[in-house]
Structure formats: structure tokens, C-alpha cells
Amino acid sequence: MPKMELTALQPMLAAQKADALSAMNAAELSTERQTAMDYYLGNMSRDMPAQEGRSRAVSTDVQDAVEG
């Protein structure tokens, strides 16, 4: 197999790097969207667990206003 020229290799590597970075960003966005949906639906248990003996009620005013 003939040796590939550097000028042909650089764009290929740049494209591969861009694909990898966009996949990483998409995975991060997916996680952030899931967290936002949990908050929207009133599920705050991941970041703000209810204390023992305290109410677990969460206001869904934002969801109610958007859905209305």
C-alpha cells in the first residue's frame, strides 16, 4: 500500500476528531436534557433529596403554566 500524503491525512484526522467531539457533546446534552425533564416533572430527588420526616411535595407551577 502506498504511503499516504500528510496533506490528505490531516483533513481525515480533523473530521474524525470533529465526529468524536460531537458525539461527546451529544451525550452530555442528553444527560442535561434528562435532568431538565426530571425537574420539569417535579422529580428533584437526585439533587435535592427530601430530609427524613419532611414533606416530599414539589411545586410544579412551571409545568402547569407551560401545559396550560
Sequence and secondary structure as in RCSB ss.txt:
>XXXX:A:sequence
MPKMELTALQPMLAAQKADALSAMNAAELSTERQTAMDYYLGNMSRDMPAQEGRSRAVSTDVQDAVEG
>XXXX:A:secstr
     HHHHHHHHHHHHHHHHHHHHHHHHHHHHHHHHHHHTT  TTTS   TTS      HHHHHHH 
